[in-house]
């Protein structure tokens, strides 16, 4: 998602305040000077009210205060840097905040949560945050912000590697046509920071897969689609299965497609692998005679976000310990009838926007409650209905492989009893497994590399 158009050099500043209220006042003064129709006092109250409801601290010394108001533009960004650090009650262990990214959004902006999530993903990248804090002056700071928000931070690739990459891409297209492929999928994380995308002259659908903030508009007329899939492994094509799943749920490809995939070792700057994937064979077991992988009420971006949170839990655990948990997504009315609370619902009473899985500030909340026995029940639009729910669905027709426990059995059962998807994080192996209609598919290997 391109965010660079919302940032201006005039709203980038080195902060002098020692607390978050003072920092917000500095940023609002810059903003109101440019947009006098905005009321600084009203905005400050709204921002502080949000802070009292839920912390906007992201980690790495970064806070992202945000508020929605009625205004004549979709989004306004203002960014402040503090060399000495700002006192912030929401930070973990009183860690000082060095970067404050303030987002003001129009109350009618429909992609508000997606923009928050896009910003949060970028601001959780250690290298990017470090580059901002080390910028020698505000002009350089703004340039790095602009590049990061646009997903444009390519590093030069040696000429020899560039020639090899051009040859691999050219031959991949020949292989795709010869094997009856309908699309070409390029894994951009093969390159550290970005790469010079090819000038395709092909009728095949071209898809760029990357973990970075980048869109097809960054590669004009070169890729038909761009999808973001986070990878926790440096191995070749580690994102492949998740990338195909995302493309299926978004309708970018169909089950009868065959896709030619091109990639290499992450950050190696060189393509070295071409794989042809028959989508129907790859997902045949999961379909079980049906054409719909995604339940009708589940938005693709919701499933993508739940998969991302589950994978992060599988890799990171909680406080250094492995964590097992279960997510049930979709058909929440039916699921509710098949569950009962094990504990008081920690999400009860909060606004739907604040407890939506697409809200990046829900990540830490979900991870914190992942240690509670029971399942997270999530609506198809992303609203988390409950945590700590005991699943009481019975399934007598499926036998799971040996070694899988009650959490997997519950996931299989609820995916049969309701039109939903269940995701399990195994506490013993770190494996993430998806269940649909009682059929399981592993999304990660048993041991995920960080």
C-alpha positions in Angstrom: 0.0 0.0 0.0 1.5 3.3 -1.1 1.7 5.7 1.9 4.3 8.1 0.6 1.7 10.5 -0.8 0.4 11.2 2.8 3.8 12.3 4.2 5.2 15.8 3.7 8.6 17.3 4.6 6.8 20.0 6.5 5.3 17.5 8.9 8.6 15.8 9.8 10.2 17.1 12.9 12.8 16.5 15.7 10.7 16.6 18.9 11.7 18.6 21.9 9.0 17.3 24.3 9.7 14.7 27.0 6.2 13.2 27.1 3.6 11.9 24.6 1.1 14.7 25.1 3.8 17.3 24.3 5.0 15.3 21.3 1.4 15.1 20.0 0.9 18.9 20.5 4.1 19.6 18.4 2.9 17.3 15.6 -0.6 18.8 15.7 0.7 22.3 15.5 2.5 21.4 12.3 -0.6 19.8 10.9 -3.1 22.5 11.8 -0.8 25.1 10.2 -1.1 23.3 6.9 -4.8 22.3 7.3 -6.5 25.2 9.3 -9.9 23.6 9.0 -8.8 21.0 11.6 -9.2 21.7 15.3 -6.0 20.9 17.2 -7.6 20.8 20.7 -10.3 18.3 19.4 -7.7 16.2 17.7 -5.5 16.1 20.8 -8.4 15.0 23.0 -9.3 12.3 20.6 -5.7 11.0 20.4 -5.3 11.0 24.2 -8.7 9.3 24.6 -7.4 6.5 22.2 -4.3 6.1 24.3 -6.3 5.6 27.4 -8.4 3.0 25.7 -5.6 1.0 24.1 -1.9 1.6 23.8 -0.6 2.6 20.4 2.9 1.5 21.2 4.3 -0.9 18.5 7.6 -1.8 20.0 11.2 -0.9 18.9 10.7 2.5 20.5 7.8 3.4 18.0 4.3 4.7 18.9 1.6 5.2 16.3 -1.2 7.4 17.8 -4.2 7.7 15.5 -7.6 9.2 15.4 -10.6 9.4 13.1 -12.4 12.7 12.4 -14.5 14.3 9.8 -12.3 16.1 7.3 -11.9 16.8 3.6 -9.0 14.4 2.9 -8.5 10.7 3.6 -5.3 10.6 5.6 -2.7 12.9 7.1 0.6 11.7 8.5 3.0 13.6 10.8 6.2 12.1 12.1 8.4 13.1 15.0 11.8 11.8 16.1 13.1 12.1 19.6 16.9 11.7 20.2 16.6 11.5 24.0 13.4 9.5 24.2 9.8 10.3 25.3 8.1 9.0 28.4 5.3 6.8 27.4 3.1 4.8 29.8 2.0 2.3 27.2 5.6 1.2 26.4 6.8 -2.1 27.7 9.1 -1.8 30.8 9.1 2.0 30.5 11.0 1.8 27.2 11.5 5.3 25.9 9.8 6.2 22.6 12.0 7.6 19.9 9.6 7.7 17.0 6.0 9.0 16.9 4.0 8.4 13.8 0.7 10.2 14.0 -2.1 9.3 11.7 -5.3 11.3 11.2 -8.0 9.6 9.1 -11.3 10.7 7.7 -14.1 9.0 9.5 -15.4 7.6 6.2 -12.1 6.1 5.0 -13.0 2.5 4.3 -9.5 1.1 4.3 -8.6 2.6 7.7 -7.7 -0.6 9.4 -5.7 -1.8 6.3 -3.7 1.5 6.4 -3.0 1.1 10.1 -1.9 -2.5 9.5 0.4 -1.5 6.5 2.0 1.2 8.6 2.5 -1.1 11.6 4.1 -3.8 9.4 6.7 -1.3 8.2 7.3 0.2 11.6 8.0 -3.2 13.1 11.0 -3.7 10.7 14.1 -3.2 12.8 16.3 -2.2 9.9 13.9 0.5 8.7 13.4 2.0 12.2 17.1 2.0 12.8 17.7 3.8 9.5 15.3 6.5 10.5 16.8 7.0 14.0 20.3 7.2 12.5 19.4 9.7 9.8 21.9 12.6 10.1 19.3 15.3 9.4 15.6 15.8 8.8 16.0 15.9 5.0 17.6 12.4 5.0 15.0 11.3 7.6 12.2 12.4 5.3 13.8 10.7 2.3 14.0 7.4 4.1 10.4 7.7 5.3 9.3 8.5 1.8 11.1 5.6 0.3 9.9 3.2 3.0 6.3 4.3 2.8 6.4 3.8 -1.0 8.1 0.4 -0.7 11.0 1.9 -2.7 14.3 1.1 -1.2 16.2 -1.1 -3.7 19.8 -2.0 -3.4 22.0 -2.3 -6.5 22.4 -5.8 -7.8 25.8 -6.6 -9.4 25.8 -6.7 -13.2 26.7 -10.4 -13.4 23.7 -11.3 -11.1 21.4 -9.1 -13.2 22.3 -11.0 -16.3 21.6 -14.3 -14.6 18.3 -13.0 -13.3 17.2 -11.8 -16.8 18.1 -15.3 -18.2 16.2 -17.1 -15.5 13.1 -14.9 -16.0 13.2 -15.3 -19.7 13.5 -19.1 -19.4 10.8 -19.2 -16.8 8.4 -17.7 -19.2 9.3 -20.3 -21.8 8.8 -23.1 -19.2 5.4 -21.5 -18.2 4.2 -21.5 -21.8 5.5 -25.0 -22.5 3.9 -26.5 -19.4 0.5 -24.8 -19.9 0.8 -22.3 -17.0 -1.7 -19.5 -16.7 0.5 -17.3 -14.6 4.0 -16.3 -13.4 4.7 -15.8 -9.7 7.9 -13.9 -8.8 9.2 -14.0 -5.2 10.6 -10.5 -4.7 12.2 -11.2 -1.3 15.0 -13.0 -3.2 16.3 -9.4 -3.3 17.3 -7.3 -0.3 15.3 -4.2 -0.4 13.8 -4.5 -3.9 14.7 -5.3 -7.5 14.4 -3.9 -11.0 11.3 -5.7 -12.2 11.2 -7.0 -15.7 9.4 -5.4 -18.6 7.0 -8.3 -19.2 5.7 -8.8 -22.8 3.5 -11.7 -22.0 -0.2 -12.5 -21.9 0.4 -14.6 -18.7 -0.8 -13.2 -15.4 2.2 -11.9 -13.4 2.1 -11.8 -9.6 4.8 -10.3 -7.3 5.0 -11.9 -3.8 6.8 -9.9 -1.2 6.8 -9.1 2.5 7.6 -5.4 1.9 5.2 -2.5 1.4 5.0 -2.4 -2.3 2.3 -2.4 -4.9 1.9 -2.9 -8.6 2.0 0.8 -9.1 5.6 0.7 -8.0 6.3 -1.5 -11.0 4.2 0.2 -13.7 2.9 -2.2 -16.4 5.2 -5.0 -15.0 3.1 -7.0 -12.6 -0.7 -7.5 -12.8 -1.0 -8.2 -9.0 1.1 -7.8 -5.9 0.5 -9.7 -2.7 2.2 -9.4 0.7 3.1 -12.6 2.4 5.4 -12.6 5.4 8.1 -15.3 5.5 9.9 -16.5 8.6 12.4 -18.6 6.7 15.4 -17.7 4.4 14.9 -20.8 2.3 13.9 -20.8 -1.3 10.2 -20.2 -2.0 9.3 -20.4 1.7 6.2 -18.3 1.0 4.9 -20.5 -1.8 2.0 -22.3 -0.2 0.8 -19.3 1.7 1.1 -17.2 -1.4 -1.0 -19.6 -3.4 -3.5 -19.7 -0.6 -3.7 -15.9 -0.6 -4.2 -15.8 -4.4 -7.0 -18.3 -4.2 -8.9 -16.5 -1.4 -8.5 -13.2 -3.3 -9.7 -14.7 -6.6 -6.4 -13.9 -8.4 -6.1 -17.5 -9.4 -8.5 -20.5 -9.6 -8.0 -24.2 -8.7 -7.6 -25.2 -12.4 -4.6 -22.9 -12.8 -1.0 -24.0 -13.1 1.5 -21.4 -11.9 5.2 -21.0 -12.7 7.1 -19.7 -9.7 10.5 -18.0 -9.7 12.6 -17.3 -6.7 15.8 -17.9 -4.8 17.4 -17.7 -1.3 16.0 -14.7 0.5 18.3 -11.6 0.2 20.7 -13.4 -2.2 19.9 -11.1 -5.1 19.8 -14.0 -7.5 17.0 -16.1 -8.9 18.0 -19.8 -8.9 14.8 -21.8 -8.7 11.8 -22.4 -11.1 8.9 -24.4 -9.8 5.7 -25.3 -11.6 2.7 -25.7 -9.2 -0.5 -27.4 -10.2 -2.9 -25.6 -7.8 -5.7 -28.2 -7.9 -3.2 -31.0 -7.0 -1.6 -28.9 -4.3 -4.9 -28.2 -2.6 -7.0 -31.2 -3.7 -7.2 -32.8 -0.2 -8.4 -29.6 1.3 -11.2 -29.0 -1.2 -12.8 -32.4 -0.7 -15.0 -32.0 -3.8 -15.8 -28.3 -3.2 -14.8 -25.3 -5.1 -14.8 -22.8 -2.3 -11.8 -22.7 0.0 -13.0 -19.5 1.8 -16.2 -19.5 3.7 -18.7 -17.0 2.2 -18.7 -14.6 5.1 -14.9 -14.5 5.6 -12.9 -11.6 4.0 -9.6 -12.7 2.4 -7.7 -10.1 4.3 -9.1 -11.4 7.6 -7.8 -15.0 6.9 -4.4 -13.5 5.8 -4.1 -11.6 9.1 -5.1 -14.6 11.3 -2.5 -16.8 9.4 0.1 -14.1 10.0 -0.6 -13.8 13.7 -0.7 -17.6 14.1 2.7 -17.9 12.3 4.2 -15.2 14.5 3.1 -17.1 17.6 4.5 -20.3 16.2 7.9 -18.7 15.6 8.1 -16.3 18.6 6.1 -18.1 21.3 5.3 -16.0 24.3 7.9 -14.8 26.7 10.4 -17.3 25.3 8.0 -20.3 25.7 6.2 -22.1 22.9 2.5 -21.4 22.7 -0.4 -23.5 21.4 -3.7 -21.9 20.4 -6.7 -22.2 18.2 -8.5 -19.7 15.9 -11.9 -20.2 14.5 -12.8 -17.8 11.6 -16.2 -17.4 10.1 -19.8 -18.6 10.6 -19.7 -17.1 14.1 -23.4 -17.5 14.8 -23.2 -21.3 14.3 -19.8 -21.5 16.1 -21.3 -19.6 19.1 -23.9 -22.3 19.6 -21.2 -25.0 19.6 -18.9 -23.3 22.2 -19.1 -22.2 25.8 -16.8 -19.8 27.8 -14.0 -21.2 29.9 -13.2 -17.8 31.3 -14.9 -14.3 31.3 -14.7 -13.0 27.7 -11.8 -10.4 27.7 -13.1 -8.8 24.5 -16.6 -8.1 25.8 -17.7 -4.5 25.8 -15.1 -3.1 23.4 -15.9 -1.3 20.2 -15.8 -3.6 17.1 -13.1 -1.4 15.5 -10.9 -1.8 18.5 -11.2 -5.6 18.6 -10.9 -6.3 14.9 -8.0 -8.6 14.0 -7.1 -6.2 11.2 -6.3 -3.5 13.8 -2.5 -3.9 14.2 -2.8 -3.0 17.9 -4.7 -6.2 18.4 -1.6 -8.3 17.8 -0.2 -8.0 21.2 -3.6 -8.4 22.8 -4.3 -11.6 20.9 -0.8 -13.0 21.6 -1.2 -12.2 25.3 -4.5 -14.1 25.5 -3.1 -17.0 23.5 -2.0 -18.6 26.7 -5.7 -19.0 27.8 -7.1 -22.5 27.2 -9.8 -22.5 24.5 -10.3 -20.9 21.1 -10.5 -17.4 19.7 -13.8 -17.0 17.8 -13.5 -14.5 15.0 -16.2 -13.2 12.7 -15.7 -13.2 9.0 -15.2 -9.4 9.0 -12.3 -9.7 11.5 -14.1 -8.8 14.8 -12.9 -11.0 17.6 -16.0 -12.2 19.5 -14.3 -14.1 22.3 -11.2 -15.9 23.6 -11.0 -18.9 25.9 -14.0 -20.6 24.3 -14.4 -24.4 24.7 -15.5 -26.1 21.5 -18.2 -28.7 22.0 -18.6 -29.9 18.4 -18.3 -33.7 17.8 -16.8 -35.3 14.8 -16.9 -39.1 14.5 -16.0 -39.3 10.8 -12.4 -38.1 10.7 -9.3 -39.7 12.1 -6.3 -37.4 12.6 -2.7 -38.5 12.2 -1.1 -39.8 15.4 0.7 -37.2 17.5 -2.1 -34.6 17.2 -3.9 -33.6 20.3 -7.3 -32.3 21.5 -6.7 -28.8 20.0 -6.4 -30.3 16.5 -9.3 -32.6 17.1 -11.5 -29.6 18.2 -10.3 -27.7 15.1 -11.3 -30.5 12.8 -14.7 -31.0 14.5 -15.7 -27.3 14.4 -14.6 -27.0 10.7 -17.1 -29.8 10.0 -19.9 -28.6 12.1 -19.8 -25.0 10.9 -18.9 -23.3 7.6 -15.6 -21.9 9.0 -11.9 -22.3 8.9 -9.9 -23.3 12.0 -6.2 -22.6 12.5 -4.1 -24.4 15.1 -0.7 -23.5 16.4 1.0 -26.5 17.9 2.9 -25.9 21.2 5.1 -28.9 20.7 6.2 -28.5 17.1 5.5 -24.9 16.2 3.5 -26.1 13.2 0.6 -24.0 11.9 -2.2 -26.2 10.5 -5.4 -25.1 8.7 -8.6 -27.1 8.9 -11.5 -26.8 6.4 -14.4 -29.3 6.5 -12.3 -31.6 8.7 -9.4 -31.8 6.3 -6.0 -30.5 7.4 -3.2 -28.7 5.6 0.1 -27.6 7.1 1.0 -24.0 6.4 4.4 -24.2 8.0 7.0 -26.9 8.6 7.2 -28.5 12.0 10.3 -26.4 12.9 10.0 -22.8 11.6 13.2 -20.8 11.3 13.2 -17.3 12.5 
